[in-house]
């Protein structure tokens, strides 16, 4: 326990994701990619993210899923459905699956993520952790006390170039000390995909899938 009485130690790691179905995921990759190709990239990004989470020390690992699991889901995860509503409501509800803290929620759009980037979460004495995205959003949000998620996340406008700044301001306005994680680029566009793949570990599923699509297009 910390001096404030908050549980410390390895975090519960939550991955919020959509089932990689053509036409439902990564629609901004089309064009140049077809809906099926975009879904292939989404599946690779999700699989890389899940396997990174498996290599990261954690109290518990939870996939918060819109859809149904597929062959891309490795063992070791509890699977729970996403709540209805906007993204702010779904993020807030995801934290409700944590009985105690700390907890960190990440998305499926950063296949370049490594266990080392998450090493301090839950152990460094902060009240919250925040991973900003290059497009102005955020790729990670962590709370030492996940029961506070509703008040801290609900009504934050999502999918804008100010979402990240507003969300981080919400944390500091509540008096929380925030541990900042590195800026990462979400995979939304073809340019994002190329940059993320260049930063992935050798042999990553995402970089391999992108290379295969490039070869098929030649």
C-alpha positions as a Markdown table, in Angstrom:
| # | Residue | x | y | z |
|---|---|---|---|---|
| 1 | Unk | 0.0 | 0.0 | 0.0 |
| 2 | Unk | 1.1 | 3.6 | -0.6 |
| 3 | Unk | 1.1 | 6.3 | 2.0 |
| 4 | Unk | -2.3 | 7.3 | 0.7 |
| 5 | Unk | -3.7 | 3.9 | 1.2 |
| 6 | Unk | -3.9 | 3.1 | -2.6 |
| 7 | Unk | -3.0 | -0.3 | -3.7 |
| 8 | Unk | 0.4 | -0.4 | -5.5 |
| 9 | Unk | 2.3 | -3.0 | -7.5 |
| 10 | Unk | 1.7 | -4.6 | -10.9 |
| 11 | Unk | -1.4 | -3.0 | -12.6 |
| 12 | Unk | -4.4 | -4.6 | -14.0 |
| 13 | Unk | -3.9 | -4.2 | -17.8 |
| 14 | Unk | -7.0 | -3.5 | -19.8 |
| 15 | Unk | -7.0 | -3.5 | -23.6 |
| 16 | Unk | -10.0 | -1.9 | -25.2 |
| 17 | Unk | -10.6 | -3.1 | -28.8 |
| 18 | Unk | -13.0 | -3.9 | -31.6 |
| 19 | Unk | -13.2 | -7.3 | -33.3 |
| 20 | Unk | -11.2 | -6.8 | -36.5 |
| 21 | Unk | -14.0 | -7.2 | -39.0 |
| 22 | Unk | -13.7 | -5.7 | -42.5 |
| 23 | Unk | -15.7 | -2.4 | -42.7 |
| 24 | Unk | -15.8 | -2.0 | -39.0 |
| 25 | Unk | -12.2 | -1.3 | -38.1 |
| 26 | Unk | -9.6 | 1.1 | -39.4 |
| 27 | Unk | -11.9 | 2.6 | -42.0 |
| 28 | Unk | -9.5 | 5.6 | -42.4 |
| 29 | Unk | -7.0 | 3.1 | -44.0 |
| 30 | Unk | -9.4 | 2.8 | -46.9 |
| 31 | Unk | -8.1 | 3.8 | -49.4 |
| 32 | Unk | -5.4 | 2.9 | -50.1 |
| 33 | Unk | -6.2 | -0.4 | -48.4 |
| 34 | Unk | -9.3 | -2.4 | -49.0 |
| 35 | Unk | -11.6 | -3.0 | -46.0 |
| 36 | Unk | -10.3 | -6.6 | -45.8 |
| 37 | Unk | -6.7 | -5.4 | -45.8 |
| 38 | Unk | -7.5 | -2.7 | -43.2 |
| 39 | Unk | -8.9 | -5.5 | -41.0 |
| 40 | Unk | -5.8 | -7.6 | -41.5 |
| 41 | Unk | -3.7 | -4.7 | -40.3 |
| 42 | Unk | -6.1 | -4.1 | -37.3 |
| 43 | Unk | -5.9 | -7.8 | -36.4 |
| 44 | Unk | -2.1 | -7.7 | -36.5 |
| 45 | Unk | -1.9 | -4.5 | -34.4 |
| 46 | Unk | -4.3 | -6.0 | -31.8 |
| 47 | Unk | -2.4 | -9.3 | -31.7 |
| 48 | Unk | 0.9 | -7.4 | -31.2 |
| 49 | Unk | -0.7 | -5.4 | -28.4 |
| 50 | Unk | -2.1 | -8.4 | -26.6 |
| 51 | Unk | 1.2 | -10.3 | -26.8 |
| 52 | Unk | 3.0 | -7.2 | -25.4 |
| 53 | Unk | 0.6 | -7.1 | -22.5 |
| 54 | Unk | 1.3 | -10.8 | -21.9 |
| 55 | Unk | 5.0 | -10.0 | -21.6 |
| 56 | Unk | 4.3 | -7.2 | -19.1 |
| 57 | Unk | 4.0 | -8.0 | -15.4 |
| 58 | Unk | 0.3 | -7.5 | -14.4 |
| 59 | Unk | -2.1 | -8.3 | -11.6 |
| 60 | Unk | -4.7 | -9.3 | -14.2 |
| 61 | Unk | -5.1 | -8.9 | -18.0 |
| 62 | Unk | -8.5 | -8.0 | -19.4 |
| 63 | Unk | -9.7 | -7.6 | -23.0 |
| 64 | Unk | -12.6 | -5.2 | -23.2 |
| 65 | Unk | -14.1 | -6.2 | -26.5 |
| 66 | Unk | -16.6 | -4.9 | -29.0 |
| 67 | Unk | -17.4 | -8.2 | -30.8 |
| 68 | Unk | -16.3 | -11.8 | -30.3 |
| 69 | Unk | -12.8 | -13.2 | -29.7 |
| 70 | Unk | -11.0 | -14.9 | -32.6 |
| 71 | Unk | -7.9 | -16.9 | -33.2 |
| 72 | Unk | -5.9 | -13.7 | -32.6 |
| 73 | Unk | -6.6 | -13.8 | -28.9 |
| 74 | Unk | -3.9 | -15.6 | -26.9 |
| 75 | Unk | -4.6 | -17.4 | -23.6 |
| 76 | Unk | -4.2 | -15.4 | -20.4 |
| 77 | Unk | -7.0 | -12.8 | -20.8 |
| 78 | Unk | -10.3 | -12.3 | -19.2 |
| 79 | Unk | -12.7 | -11.1 | -21.9 |
| 80 | Unk | -15.5 | -8.7 | -21.1 |
| 81 | Unk | -17.9 | -6.8 | -23.4 |
| 82 | Unk | -17.7 | -3.1 | -23.9 |
| 83 | Unk | -20.5 | -1.1 | -22.4 |
| 84 | Unk | -22.9 | 0.9 | -24.7 |
| 85 | Unk | -22.4 | 4.6 | -25.3 |
| 86 | Unk | -19.7 | 6.9 | -26.5 |
| 87 | Unk | -16.0 | 6.2 | -26.1 |
| 88 | Unk | -15.9 | 8.2 | -22.8 |
| 89 | Unk | -18.6 | 6.0 | -21.4 |
| 90 | Unk | -17.0 | 2.8 | -22.6 |
| 91 | Unk | -13.6 | 3.7 | -21.2 |
| 92 | Unk | -15.1 | 4.7 | -17.8 |
| 93 | Unk | -17.0 | 1.4 | -17.7 |
| 94 | Unk | -13.9 | -0.6 | -18.6 |
| 95 | Unk | -12.3 | 0.5 | -15.3 |
| 96 | Unk | -15.3 | -0.9 | -13.4 |
| 97 | Unk | -13.9 | -4.4 | -14.2 |
| 98 | Unk | -11.0 | -3.7 | -11.8 |
| 99 | Unk | -11.7 | -4.7 | -8.2 |
| 100 | Unk | -8.8 | -2.6 | -7.0 |
| 101 | Unk | -6.0 | -0.5 | -8.4 |
| 102 | Unk | -3.8 | 0.3 | -10.0 |
| 103 | Unk | -5.2 | -0.2 | -13.6 |
| 104 | Unk | -4.0 | 0.9 | -17.0 |
| 105 | Unk | -6.2 | 0.9 | -20.1 |
| 106 | Unk | -4.6 | 0.9 | -23.6 |
| 107 | Unk | -6.0 | 0.8 | -27.1 |
| 108 | Unk | -5.3 | -1.6 | -30.0 |
| 109 | Unk | -3.8 | 1.0 | -32.3 |
| 110 | Unk | -0.1 | 1.1 | -31.1 |
| 111 | Unk | 1.6 | -2.1 | -32.2 |
| 112 | Unk | 5.0 | -0.4 | -31.5 |
| 113 | Unk | 4.2 | -0.7 | -27.8 |
| 114 | Unk | 6.8 | -2.5 | -25.7 |
| 115 | Unk | 6.7 | -3.9 | -22.1 |
| 116 | Unk | 9.4 | -1.4 | -21.1 |
| 117 | Unk | 7.1 | 1.5 | -21.8 |
| 118 | Unk | 4.7 | 0.2 | -19.1 |
| 119 | Unk | 7.3 | -0.8 | -16.5 |
| 120 | Unk | 6.7 | 2.0 | -14.0 |
| 121 | Unk | 2.9 | 1.9 | -14.0 |
| 122 | Unk | 1.5 | 1.0 | -10.6 |
| 123 | Unk | 5.0 | 1.1 | -9.0 |
| 124 | Unk | 6.2 | 4.7 | -9.2 |
| 125 | Unk | 3.8 | 6.4 | -6.7 |
| 126 | Unk | 1.7 | 8.4 | -9.1 |
| 127 | Unk | -2.1 | 8.6 | -8.9 |
| 128 | Unk | -2.5 | 8.4 | -12.6 |
| 129 | Unk | -0.6 | 7.6 | -15.8 |
| 130 | Unk | -1.2 | 9.2 | -19.2 |
| 131 | Unk | 0.1 | 8.1 | -22.7 |
| 132 | Unk | -0.5 | 10.9 | -25.2 |
| 133 | Unk | -0.9 | 10.2 | -28.9 |
| 134 | Unk | 0.7 | 12.2 | -31.7 |
| 135 | Unk | -2.7 | 13.1 | -33.2 |
| 136 | Unk | -3.8 | 14.8 | -30.0 |
| 137 | Unk | -5.6 | 11.9 | -28.4 |
| 138 | Unk | -4.2 | 9.4 | -26.0 |
| 139 | Unk | -3.2 | 5.7 | -26.2 |
| 140 | Unk | -3.1 | 4.9 | -22.5 |
| 141 | Unk | -4.8 | 6.0 | -19.3 |
| 142 | Unk | -4.1 | 4.6 | -15.9 |
| 143 | Unk | -5.5 | 5.2 | -12.4 |
| 144 | Unk | -4.2 | 4.1 | -9.0 |
| 145 | Unk | -7.9 | 4.2 | -7.9 |
| 146 | Unk | -10.0 | 2.9 | -10.9 |
| 147 | Unk | -13.2 | 3.6 | -9.0 |
| 148 | Unk | -12.6 | 7.3 | -9.9 |
| 149 | Unk | -12.7 | 6.6 | -13.6 |
| 150 | Unk | -16.3 | 7.8 | -14.1 |
| 151 | Unk | -15.8 | 11.3 | -12.8 |
| 152 | Unk | -12.4 | 11.6 | -14.6 |
| 153 | Unk | -13.4 | 10.3 | -18.0 |
| 154 | Unk | -17.1 | 10.9 | -18.7 |
| 155 | Unk | -17.9 | 13.9 | -20.8 |
| 156 | Unk | -14.3 | 14.3 | -22.1 |
| 157 | Unk | -14.8 | 14.9 | -25.9 |
| 158 | Unk | -13.3 | 12.0 | -27.8 |
| 159 | Unk | -11.6 | 11.9 | -31.3 |
| 160 | Unk | -10.5 | 15.5 | -31.4 |
| 161 | Unk | -7.0 | 17.0 | -31.5 |
| 162 | Unk | -7.6 | 18.3 | -28.0 |
| 163 | Unk | -8.9 | 15.1 | -26.4 |
| 164 | Unk | -5.5 | 14.2 | -24.8 |
| 165 | Unk | -5.0 | 17.7 | -23.4 |
| 166 | Unk | -8.5 | 17.8 | -22.0 |
| 167 | Unk | -8.2 | 14.4 | -20.5 |
| 168 | Unk | -4.8 | 15.1 | -18.8 |
| 169 | Unk | -6.1 | 18.5 | -17.5 |
| 170 | Unk | -9.0 | 16.6 | -16.0 |
| 171 | Unk | -6.6 | 14.4 | -14.1 |
| 172 | Unk | -4.5 | 17.3 | -12.7 |
| 173 | Unk | -7.6 | 19.4 | -11.9 |
| 174 | Unk | -8.7 | 16.5 | -9.7 |
| 175 | Unk | -5.4 | 16.9 | -7.8 |
| 176 | Unk | -3.8 | 13.7 | -9.2 |
| 177 | Unk | -0.1 | 13.4 | -9.7 |
| 178 | Unk | 0.4 | 12.1 | -13.3 |
| 179 | Unk | 3.1 | 9.9 | -14.7 |
| 180 | Unk | 3.6 | 10.7 | -18.3 |
| 181 | Unk | 4.2 | 7.9 | -20.8 |
| 182 | Unk | 5.9 | 8.5 | -24.1 |
| 183 | Unk | 4.1 | 9.9 | -27.1 |
| 184 | Unk | 3.1 | 7.2 | -29.5 |
| 185 | Unk | 1.4 | 7.4 | -32.9 |
| 186 | Unk | -2.0 | 5.6 | -33.3 |
| 187 | Unk | -2.5 | 3.7 | -36.5 |
| 188 | Unk | -5.3 | 5.6 | -38.3 |
| 189 | Unk | -4.0 | 6.4 | -41.7 |
| 190 | Unk | -1.6 | 4.7 | -44.2 |
| 191 | Unk | 1.2 | 7.2 | -43.1 |
| 192 | Unk | 0.6 | 6.3 | -39.5 |
| 193 | Unk | 0.8 | 2.6 | -40.4 |
| 194 | Unk | 4.2 | 3.1 | -42.1 |
| 195 | Unk | 5.6 | 5.0 | -39.1 |
| 196 | Unk | 4.3 | 2.6 | -36.5 |
| 197 | Unk | 5.7 | -0.4 | -38.5 |
| 198 | Unk | 9.1 | 1.3 | -38.6 |
| 199 | Unk | 9.1 | 1.5 | -34.8 |
| 200 | Unk | 7.9 | -2.0 | -34.2 |
| 201 | Unk | 10.2 | -4.8 | -32.9 |
| 202 | Unk | 11.7 | -7.0 | -35.6 |
| 203 | Unk | 9.3 | -9.7 | -36.7 |
| 204 | Unk | 6.2 | -8.0 | -35.4 |
| 205 | Unk | 2.9 | -9.1 | -36.8 |
| 206 | Unk | 2.0 | -5.6 | -37.8 |
| 207 | Unk | 5.2 | -4.8 | -39.7 |
| 208 | Unk | 5.0 | -8.2 | -41.3 |
| 209 | Unk | 1.4 | -7.7 | -42.4 |
| 210 | Unk | 2.2 | -4.3 | -43.8 |
| 211 | Unk | 5.2 | -5.7 | -45.8 |
| 212 | Unk | 3.1 | -8.5 | -47.2 |
| 213 | Unk | 0.4 | -6.0 | -48.4 |
| 214 | Unk | 3.1 | -3.8 | -50.0 |
| 215 | Unk | 4.6 | -6.9 | -51.8 |
| 216 | Unk | 1.2 | -7.9 | -53.1 |
| 217 | Unk | 0.6 | -4.4 | -54.5 |
| 218 | Unk | 3.7 | -4.5 | -56.5 |
